[in-house]
Amino acid sequence: MQKYDWNAGKRFENAKAMGQFRYDMISPVINHLISDASAMEYYRRVCSAPLKRPDGIEFLYKPKTLEKWKSQYDIGGIDALISRARSDLGTSRKLSGTAIDRIKELRVQFPKISAVLIREKLLQEKLIPVGLSDRTIQRFVKRERLFGGEGDGKDRKAFEFEHFGIMYQADTTYFPYITEAGEKKEKRTYFIRILDDHSRLTVGGEAFFEDTAENFLKVLKQACSTHGIPRILYVDLGSPYNNNDLRFACANLGISLAHTPVKDGPAKGKVERSFSTIKQRWIYGFDPSTVRSLEELNSLLIDEIRKRNLEVNSSTGETPIARWAKSENHARMPKSQQWLDEAFMYRVFRKVHKDATIKVKPYLFDAPRQFIGKSVEIRYLPHDPDKAYMIYEAKRYQLKVTNKVDNSKVKRQNKYVIDYSKEQED
């Protein structure tokens, strides 16, 4: 019996993470978001200090290396940045997840606390090794923008991008409890919304029973298909917006993913105000008991989104749809629907079971029988499993969602057939 190649699966995930890291370093150049005089000046600035890789190692890169990554991405996209991760580079004095959570707690509790004092507290609580430096904590605080100060410590200024499609803001808000047809218990609903920063146009929105990464990616995919791909996606640090699947999709699409500081809802003021408006003008006067399904709620929601897009915005003095129409530049449209599907596909490493199936929660797929016992790469869309396929030795093989009833009716082509009408030899 062949065992699942856990090492291969781990190498696969490490390679994806490294490709994502490389894209994050060059995405400001790709999306023309640098303030430096040239791309090379940006590379020199970024490479002036060691960069922390996904494996925790801090490495001093050369500017030419980032220039090479940009060239590779231009030719082959995110796949060109993915390679086998090296395993001979030693270990890192990285911050553990527990230490990171504690640093965030201390910054909220004591906004002006210094890195030196944070280190002393972490040492007392035995959350970091003795050799970890103050500078490591300072870099983490700076990268995560956990700055202290009076009040909430944020230097806020009103901002707006000059054209449609430069930045999309996204967030989730609570929606009413409803009862799905045929069920007795009420369920909480969540409204996921994507708003263009310049026009305030709602480019994507849908209600769900769960606030998950998969549901947000569904809304983002629809927004990109309908209104185009933004240069920047601005979201908070909640789990639906801070995960590897979203980062990988953004890298595929050429989007720079930006996160708000920790516990800083006001940083996404435009989308927050849009939630307030739709609640005040619709939800607070809405009787959810009249809704019989999530599908019906979404049908009503679509009508409300259309109304808001045609209503004058108090900040701009124009309707979002008119501001969108006046914008000199619109967002980049997908090359094709197939290209867009590919950009949003999840990538996992799985072993083909003895019954020629592959389990990828929540689905079970039928695979070609010649791959039984082999570990293969699977690409699939969570909301559209019929487009799933596997890759083995650079070749694609279409997958089908398993139907056990249909499979029971298929005639097996067994290699050996026993004739029970004849006496069998011992």
C-alpha positions in Angstrom: 0.0 0.0 0.0 1.3 3.4 -1.0 1.3 6.0 1.8 0.4 9.6 1.4 3.5 11.7 0.7 3.2 14.1 3.6 6.6 15.6 2.8 5.5 16.3 -0.8 2.3 17.9 0.5 4.2 20.1 2.8 6.7 21.1 0.1 3.8 22.0 -2.1 2.3 24.4 0.5 5.7 25.9 1.3 6.3 26.5 -2.4 2.9 28.3 -2.7 3.7 30.5 0.3 7.1 31.4 -1.1 5.5 32.3 -4.5 3.0 34.5 -2.6 5.8 36.2 -0.7 7.6 37.0 -3.9 4.4 38.5 -5.4 3.8 40.6 -2.3 7.3 42.1 -2.7 6.7 43.1 -6.4 3.0 43.9 -6.4 3.5 47.7 -5.7 5.5 47.8 -9.0 3.0 45.8 -10.9 0.1 48.1 -9.8 2.1 51.4 -10.1 1.8 52.1 -6.4 5.4 53.1 -5.7 6.4 56.7 -4.9 10.1 56.0 -5.8 11.6 57.4 -8.9 11.9 54.0 -10.6 11.2 50.3 -10.0 14.9 49.7 -9.3 14.9 52.5 -6.6 11.9 50.7 -5.0 13.8 47.4 -5.1 16.9 49.0 -3.5 14.7 50.5 -0.7 12.9 47.3 0.0 16.2 45.3 0.0 18.0 47.7 2.3 17.0 45.5 5.3 16.4 41.7 5.7 13.0 40.5 4.6 11.1 37.9 6.6 10.1 35.0 4.5 7.1 32.7 5.1 9.4 30.1 6.8 10.4 32.7 9.3 13.9 33.2 8.0 15.1 36.8 7.6 17.1 37.1 4.4 18.8 40.1 2.7 17.8 40.0 -0.9 19.5 41.8 -3.8 17.5 44.4 -5.8 18.2 42.4 -9.0 16.4 39.4 -7.4 13.2 41.3 -7.1 13.6 42.6 -10.6 13.9 39.0 -11.8 10.7 38.1 -9.9 8.9 40.9 -11.7 10.1 39.7 -15.1 9.1 36.1 -14.2 5.6 37.2 -13.1 5.1 39.3 -16.3 5.8 36.1 -18.4 4.1 33.4 -16.3 2.0 34.9 -13.6 2.0 33.6 -10.0 3.0 30.1 -11.2 6.3 31.4 -12.4 7.1 32.5 -8.9 6.4 29.1 -7.3 9.4 26.8 -6.9 10.5 24.2 -4.4 11.3 25.7 -1.0 14.9 25.2 0.2 15.3 23.0 3.2 18.9 23.7 4.1 18.6 27.2 5.4 18.4 26.5 9.1 15.9 27.8 11.6 14.6 31.2 12.7 14.1 33.0 15.9 10.5 33.9 14.9 7.6 35.0 17.1 5.1 32.3 17.9 1.4 32.8 17.4 0.9 33.1 21.1 3.5 35.8 21.4 2.0 37.7 18.4 -1.5 37.6 20.1 0.1 38.8 23.4 1.8 41.7 21.6 -1.5 42.8 20.1 -3.2 42.6 23.5 -0.5 44.7 25.1 -0.7 47.4 22.4 -4.5 47.6 22.9 -4.2 47.7 26.7 -1.2 50.0 26.8 -1.1 52.1 23.5 2.3 53.7 24.4 4.1 50.6 25.6 7.6 50.3 24.1 9.2 47.3 22.3 11.7 47.0 25.2 8.9 46.7 27.8 6.9 44.3 25.5 10.0 42.1 25.3 10.4 42.1 29.1 6.8 41.0 29.6 7.0 38.3 26.9 10.2 37.0 28.6 8.5 36.9 32.0 5.6 35.0 30.5 8.1 32.7 28.7 6.5 33.4 25.3 9.8 34.2 23.5 13.4 32.9 23.7 16.0 34.9 25.6 17.9 35.7 22.5 15.0 37.4 20.7 15.9 41.1 20.2 13.9 44.3 20.8 14.4 45.1 17.1 12.4 41.9 16.1 9.4 43.2 18.1 9.9 46.7 16.7 9.8 45.4 13.1 6.7 43.4 13.9 4.9 46.4 15.5 5.8 48.5 12.5 4.8 46.0 9.9 1.4 45.4 11.6 1.0 49.1 12.2 0.3 48.6 15.9 1.2 52.2 16.8 0.4 53.8 20.1 -0.6 57.4 21.0 -3.5 59.5 22.3 -7.0 58.2 21.7 -6.9 55.4 19.2 -3.5 56.5 18.0 -4.5 56.9 14.3 -3.5 59.8 12.2 -6.6 59.9 10.0 -7.0 61.9 6.8 -9.9 61.7 4.3 -8.7 60.1 1.1 -10.1 59.2 -2.3 -8.5 57.6 -5.3 -8.9 59.6 -8.5 -10.4 56.9 -10.7 -12.7 54.0 -10.5 -11.1 50.6 -10.0 -7.9 51.6 -8.2 -9.2 50.4 -4.8 -12.1 48.2 -3.7 -13.0 48.2 0.0 -14.7 45.1 1.4 -16.3 44.1 4.7 -19.1 42.0 6.3 -22.0 43.2 8.5 -24.6 41.3 10.5 -28.0 40.9 8.8 -31.3 39.7 10.2 -32.1 36.2 11.3 -34.3 34.3 8.8 -35.9 30.9 8.6 -35.0 28.8 5.6 -37.9 27.0 4.0 -38.5 23.6 5.6 -36.4 24.5 8.7 -37.7 25.5 12.1 -34.6 27.3 13.6 -33.8 30.8 12.6 -30.3 31.5 11.2 -28.2 34.6 11.3 -27.3 36.1 7.9 -24.3 38.1 6.9 -24.0 40.7 4.2 -20.6 40.7 2.4 -20.1 43.9 0.4 -17.4 45.3 -2.0 -17.4 49.0 -2.7 -15.3 51.0 -5.1 -13.4 53.8 -3.3 -13.7 56.5 -5.9 -17.3 56.1 -7.0 -18.8 54.5 -3.9 -20.4 52.0 -6.3 -21.3 48.6 -4.8 -19.5 46.3 -7.2 -20.3 43.1 -5.3 -22.7 42.1 -2.5 -24.5 39.0 -1.3 -26.0 37.6 1.9 -24.9 34.3 3.4 -25.5 32.1 6.4 -21.8 32.1 7.1 -19.1 34.8 7.0 -16.3 32.7 5.4 -13.3 33.1 3.1 -15.1 30.9 0.5 -18.1 33.2 0.5 -16.0 36.4 0.2 -14.1 34.9 -2.7 -17.4 34.2 -4.5 -18.4 37.8 -4.1 -15.0 39.1 -5.2 -15.0 36.8 -8.3 -18.4 38.2 -9.3 -17.3 41.7 -8.7 -14.2 41.2 -10.9 -16.3 39.5 -13.6 -18.8 42.4 -13.7 -16.9 45.5 -12.9 -13.2 44.6 -13.4 -10.2 43.9 -11.3 -8.9 46.5 -8.9 -5.3 47.4 -8.3 -5.8 47.3 -4.5 -8.2 45.4 -2.3 -8.5 47.0 1.2 -9.9 44.7 3.9 -9.6 44.1 7.6 -7.7 41.3 9.4 -10.8 39.0 10.0 -10.4 35.4 8.9 -12.5 35.8 5.7 -10.0 38.5 4.6 -6.7 37.3 6.0 -6.0 33.8 4.6 -3.7 32.2 2.0 -6.5 31.4 -0.5 -7.4 35.1 -0.8 -3.7 36.1 -1.0 -3.1 33.5 -3.7 -6.2 34.7 -5.7 -5.0 38.3 -5.5 -1.5 37.3 -6.7 -3.1 35.4 -9.6 -5.2 38.5 -10.5 -2.4 41.1 -10.0 -4.1 42.7 -7.0 -2.2 44.3 -4.1 -3.9 43.1 -0.9 -3.9 45.7 1.9 -5.2 45.2 5.4 -6.4 47.8 8.0 -4.5 48.0 11.3 -5.7 45.7 14.1 -9.1 46.6 15.5 -9.4 49.6 13.3 -12.9 49.5 11.7 -12.9 53.3 11.0 -10.0 52.8 8.5 -12.6 51.4 6.1 -15.0 54.4 6.6 -16.7 54.3 3.2 -17.9 50.7 3.4 -18.8 51.1 7.0 -21.0 54.1 6.2 -22.6 52.2 3.4 -23.6 49.5 5.8 -25.1 52.1 8.1 -27.1 53.6 5.2 -28.6 50.3 4.0 -29.6 49.4 7.6 -31.2 52.7 8.4 -33.0 53.0 5.1 -34.1 49.3 4.7 -33.1 46.7 7.3 -34.4 48.6 10.4 -37.9 48.9 8.8 -37.8 45.4 7.4 -39.7 42.4 8.7 -37.4 39.3 8.2 -40.3 36.9 9.1 -41.7 37.6 5.6 -38.6 36.1 4.0 -38.8 32.4 3.3 -35.3 31.7 2.1 -31.8 33.0 1.7 -32.5 33.2 -2.1 -35.4 35.5 -1.5 -33.4 37.7 0.9 -30.7 38.1 -1.8 -33.4 38.9 -4.4 -34.5 41.8 -2.2 -30.9 42.8 -1.4 -30.1 43.1 -5.1 -33.0 45.6 -5.5 -31.7 47.6 -2.6 -28.1 47.7 -3.9 -29.4 49.0 -7.2 -31.3 51.8 -5.4 -28.2 52.8 -3.5 -26.1 52.9 -6.7 -28.6 55.3 -8.2 -29.0 57.5 -5.1 -26.9 60.7 -4.6 -24.0 60.1 -2.2 -23.7 62.8 0.4 -19.9 62.8 0.3 -19.5 63.1 -3.5 -22.7 64.9 -4.4 -23.2 62.4 -7.3 -24.8 59.0 -7.7 -22.2 56.1 -7.7 -23.3 55.0 -11.1 -22.8 58.5 -12.6 -19.4 58.8 -10.9 -18.4 55.5 -12.3 -19.5 56.6 -15.8 -17.5 59.8 -15.6 -14.3 58.1 -14.4 -11.5 58.4 -17.0 -10.2 54.9 -16.2 -12.1 51.7 -15.5 -10.8 48.6 -13.8 -9.0 46.0 -15.9 -11.4 43.3 -17.2 -10.6 39.6 -17.0 -9.1 38.1 -20.1 -11.8 35.5 -20.2 -14.2 33.6 -17.9 -11.9 30.6 -18.0 -8.9 32.8 -17.0 -10.9 34.2 -14.1 -12.0 30.8 -12.9 -8.4 29.6 -12.9 -7.3 32.7 -10.8 -9.8 31.8 -8.1 -9.2 28.1 -8.0 -8.1 26.5 -4.7 -5.0 24.4 -4.9 -4.5 21.4 -2.7 -2.4 18.2 -2.6 -4.3 14.9 -2.1 -3.8 11.1 -2.5 -6.1 9.2 -4.8 -8.0 6.6 -2.7 -8.3 2.8 -3.5 -11.8 3.4 -4.9 -10.4 6.0 -7.3 -11.8 9.0 -5.4 -10.3 12.1 -3.9 -11.7 13.8 -0.8 -11.6 17.6 -0.9 -14.0 18.9 1.7 -16.9 19.0 1.3 -16.6 17.2 -2.0 -15.7 13.7 -3.2 -14.4 13.5 -6.7 -14.0 10.5 -9.1 -10.4 10.3 -10.5 -8.9 8.2 -13.3 -8.2 4.8 -11.9 -4.6 4.7 -13.1 -3.8 7.3 -10.4 -4.9 5.2 -7.4 -2.3 5.5 -4.6 -0.6 8.6 -6.2 -0.5 12.1 -4.7 -1.7 14.7 -7.1 -2.5 18.5 -7.2 -6.2 19.3 -7.2 -7.6 22.7 -8.4 -11.2 23.5 -7.8 -13.8 26.3 -7.2 -15.6 25.8 -3.9 -18.9 27.1 -5.3 -18.5 25.4 -8.7 -17.0 21.9 -8.2 -17.9 20.8 -11.8 -14.8 22.7 -13.0 -12.4 20.8 -10.8 -9.4 19.0 -12.3 -6.2 17.3 -11.2 -2.6 17.8 -12.4 -0.1 15.0 -12.6 3.3 15.4 -14.3 2.1 18.7 -15.9 -1.0 17.2 -17.5 -4.6 18.0 -16.6 -7.3 15.5 -15.9 -10.9 16.5 -15.5 -12.6 15.4 -12.2 -16.3 14.6 -11.6 -18.2 14.9 -8.3 -18.8 11.4 -7.1 -22.3 10.0 -7.5 -22.4 6.7 -5.7 -25.7 5.7 -7.1 -24.6 6.2 -10.7 -21.3 4.4 -9.9 -23.2 1.4 -8.7 -24.7 0.9 -12.2 -21.4 1.1 -14.0 -20.1 -2.2 -15.4 -16.6 -3.0 -14.0 -13.9 -4.0 -16.4 -12.1 -6.4 -14.0 -8.8 -7.9 -15.1 -9.7 -11.3 -13.8 -13.2 -12.8 -14.1 -14.0 -16.0 -12.2 -16.4 -18.5 -13.8 -18.3 -20.0 -10.9 -19.9 -22.6 -13.3 -16.6 -24.4 -13.3 -14.8 -26.1 -10.4 -12.0 -23.9 -9.1 -8.6 -25.4 -8.3 -7.2 -25.1 -4.8 
